[in-house]
Amino acid sequence: MQASLLGISEGAPVLSLERVTRDQHGRLFEYTWAIYRGDRYRLVSHLTLDGPPDEVTPRVTPTL
């Protein structure tokens, strides 16, 4: 079903993202699941060994 909605053939590569957001008490208040066409987006992530893990900010950008 997702392939037809995205206008791609069944089995084509996709980027699937899942996000869970919690409040200050650890309670879930938002859940998001998104699928993007694999030929239209690029995932860029800069990793470092310095600092805490929460400083890593991946970005998803459309390709032109």
PyMOL CGO cylinders between C-alpha atoms (Angstrom):
from pymol import cmd
from pymol.cgo import CYLINDER

trace = [
    CYLINDER, 0.00, 0.00, 0.00, 2.78, 2.49, 0.90, 0.3, 1, 1, 1, 1, 1, 1,
    CYLINDER, 2.78, 2.49, 0.90, 4.53, 1.88, -2.44, 0.3, 1, 1, 1, 1, 1, 1,
    CYLINDER, 4.53, 1.88, -2.44, 1.46, 2.91, -4.42, 0.3, 1, 1, 1, 1, 1, 1,
    CYLINDER, 1.46, 2.91, -4.42, 0.97, 6.01, -2.26, 0.3, 1, 1, 1, 1, 1, 1,
    CYLINDER, 0.97, 6.01, -2.26, 4.60, 7.00, -2.84, 0.3, 1, 1, 1, 1, 1, 1,
    CYLINDER, 4.60, 7.00, -2.84, 4.39, 6.29, -6.58, 0.3, 1, 1, 1, 1, 1, 1,
    CYLINDER, 4.39, 6.29, -6.58, 7.12, 3.63, -6.52, 0.3, 1, 1, 1, 1, 1, 1,
    CYLINDER, 7.12, 3.63, -6.52, 7.22, -0.08, -7.31, 0.3, 1, 1, 1, 1, 1, 1,
    CYLINDER, 7.22, -0.08, -7.31, 6.79, -2.69, -4.60, 0.3, 1, 1, 1, 1, 1, 1,
    CYLINDER, 6.79, -2.69, -4.60, 10.20, -3.53, -3.07, 0.3, 1, 1, 1, 1, 1, 1,
    CYLINDER, 10.20, -3.53, -3.07, 11.83, -0.21, -4.04, 0.3, 1, 1, 1, 1, 1, 1,
    CYLINDER, 11.83, -0.21, -4.04, 14.17, 1.22, -1.36, 0.3, 1, 1, 1, 1, 1, 1,
    CYLINDER, 14.17, 1.22, -1.36, 12.60, 3.56, 1.18, 0.3, 1, 1, 1, 1, 1, 1,
    CYLINDER, 12.60, 3.56, 1.18, 13.73, 5.51, 4.22, 0.3, 1, 1, 1, 1, 1, 1,
    CYLINDER, 13.73, 5.51, 4.22, 11.65, 4.58, 7.26, 0.3, 1, 1, 1, 1, 1, 1,
    CYLINDER, 11.65, 4.58, 7.26, 11.85, 6.87, 10.31, 0.3, 1, 1, 1, 1, 1, 1,
    CYLINDER, 11.85, 6.87, 10.31, 10.32, 6.29, 13.72, 0.3, 1, 1, 1, 1, 1, 1,
    CYLINDER, 10.32, 6.29, 13.72, 10.29, 8.95, 16.42, 0.3, 1, 1, 1, 1, 1, 1,
    CYLINDER, 10.29, 8.95, 16.42, 9.17, 8.63, 20.03, 0.3, 1, 1, 1, 1, 1, 1,
    CYLINDER, 9.17, 8.63, 20.03, 8.88, 11.75, 22.18, 0.3, 1, 1, 1, 1, 1, 1,
    CYLINDER, 8.88, 11.75, 22.18, 8.60, 11.58, 25.95, 0.3, 1, 1, 1, 1, 1, 1,
    CYLINDER, 8.60, 11.58, 25.95, 7.91, 14.19, 28.60, 0.3, 1, 1, 1, 1, 1, 1,
    CYLINDER, 7.91, 14.19, 28.60, 10.19, 15.01, 31.54, 0.3, 1, 1, 1, 1, 1, 1,
    CYLINDER, 10.19, 15.01, 31.54, 8.73, 12.03, 33.45, 0.3, 1, 1, 1, 1, 1, 1,
    CYLINDER, 8.73, 12.03, 33.45, 9.46, 9.56, 30.65, 0.3, 1, 1, 1, 1, 1, 1,
    CYLINDER, 9.46, 9.56, 30.65, 5.83, 9.24, 29.55, 0.3, 1, 1, 1, 1, 1, 1,
    CYLINDER, 5.83, 9.24, 29.55, 5.22, 8.82, 25.85, 0.3, 1, 1, 1, 1, 1, 1,
    CYLINDER, 5.22, 8.82, 25.85, 3.21, 11.66, 24.33, 0.3, 1, 1, 1, 1, 1, 1,
    CYLINDER, 3.21, 11.66, 24.33, 4.07, 11.51, 20.64, 0.3, 1, 1, 1, 1, 1, 1,
    CYLINDER, 4.07, 11.51, 20.64, 4.81, 8.70, 18.20, 0.3, 1, 1, 1, 1, 1, 1,
    CYLINDER, 4.81, 8.70, 18.20, 5.57, 9.29, 14.53, 0.3, 1, 1, 1, 1, 1, 1,
    CYLINDER, 5.57, 9.29, 14.53, 6.30, 6.79, 11.78, 0.3, 1, 1, 1, 1, 1, 1,
    CYLINDER, 6.30, 6.79, 11.78, 7.15, 8.08, 8.31, 0.3, 1, 1, 1, 1, 1, 1,
    CYLINDER, 7.15, 8.08, 8.31, 8.23, 6.46, 5.05, 0.3, 1, 1, 1, 1, 1, 1,
    CYLINDER, 8.23, 6.46, 5.05, 10.08, 8.48, 2.40, 0.3, 1, 1, 1, 1, 1, 1,
    CYLINDER, 10.08, 8.48, 2.40, 11.03, 7.52, -1.15, 0.3, 1, 1, 1, 1, 1, 1,
    CYLINDER, 11.03, 7.52, -1.15, 14.62, 6.31, -1.19, 0.3, 1, 1, 1, 1, 1, 1,
    CYLINDER, 14.62, 6.31, -1.19, 15.42, 8.18, -4.41, 0.3, 1, 1, 1, 1, 1, 1,
    CYLINDER, 15.42, 8.18, -4.41, 14.29, 11.59, -3.14, 0.3, 1, 1, 1, 1, 1, 1,
    CYLINDER, 14.29, 11.59, -3.14, 16.01, 11.98, 0.24, 0.3, 1, 1, 1, 1, 1, 1,
    CYLINDER, 16.01, 11.98, 0.24, 19.48, 11.67, 1.68, 0.3, 1, 1, 1, 1, 1, 1,
    CYLINDER, 19.48, 11.67, 1.68, 20.25, 10.97, 5.32, 0.3, 1, 1, 1, 1, 1, 1,
    CYLINDER, 20.25, 10.97, 5.32, 23.21, 12.95, 6.69, 0.3, 1, 1, 1, 1, 1, 1,
    CYLINDER, 23.21, 12.95, 6.69, 24.56, 12.25, 10.15, 0.3, 1, 1, 1, 1, 1, 1,
    CYLINDER, 24.56, 12.25, 10.15, 27.69, 13.69, 11.75, 0.3, 1, 1, 1, 1, 1, 1,
    CYLINDER, 27.69, 13.69, 11.75, 29.05, 11.43, 14.49, 0.3, 1, 1, 1, 1, 1, 1,
    CYLINDER, 29.05, 11.43, 14.49, 31.68, 12.36, 17.04, 0.3, 1, 1, 1, 1, 1, 1,
    CYLINDER, 31.68, 12.36, 17.04, 33.33, 10.70, 20.02, 0.3, 1, 1, 1, 1, 1, 1,
    CYLINDER, 33.33, 10.70, 20.02, 33.38, 14.01, 21.91, 0.3, 1, 1, 1, 1, 1, 1,
    CYLINDER, 33.38, 14.01, 21.91, 30.51, 15.04, 24.15, 0.3, 1, 1, 1, 1, 1, 1,
    CYLINDER, 30.51, 15.04, 24.15, 27.29, 13.27, 25.11, 0.3, 1, 1, 1, 1, 1, 1,
    CYLINDER, 27.29, 13.27, 25.11, 25.28, 11.30, 22.50, 0.3, 1, 1, 1, 1, 1, 1,
    CYLINDER, 25.28, 11.30, 22.50, 22.44, 13.86, 22.51, 0.3, 1, 1, 1, 1, 1, 1,
    CYLINDER, 22.44, 13.86, 22.51, 24.71, 16.27, 20.60, 0.3, 1, 1, 1, 1, 1, 1,
    CYLINDER, 24.71, 16.27, 20.60, 24.39, 14.13, 17.44, 0.3, 1, 1, 1, 1, 1, 1,
    CYLINDER, 24.39, 14.13, 17.44, 21.76, 15.67, 15.15, 0.3, 1, 1, 1, 1, 1, 1,
    CYLINDER, 21.76, 15.67, 15.15, 20.91, 13.68, 12.02, 0.3, 1, 1, 1, 1, 1, 1,
    CYLINDER, 20.91, 13.68, 12.02, 19.24, 15.56, 9.16, 0.3, 1, 1, 1, 1, 1, 1,
    CYLINDER, 19.24, 15.56, 9.16, 17.06, 14.29, 6.33, 0.3, 1, 1, 1, 1, 1, 1,
    CYLINDER, 17.06, 14.29, 6.33, 17.14, 16.56, 3.30, 0.3, 1, 1, 1, 1, 1, 1,
    CYLINDER, 17.14, 16.56, 3.30, 15.39, 16.35, -0.06, 0.3, 1, 1, 1, 1, 1, 1,
    CYLINDER, 15.39, 16.35, -0.06, 17.64, 15.65, -3.02, 0.3, 1, 1, 1, 1, 1, 1,
    CYLINDER, 17.64, 15.65, -3.02, 17.17, 17.87, -6.04, 0.3, 1, 1, 1, 1, 1, 1,
]
cmd.load_cgo(trace, "trace")
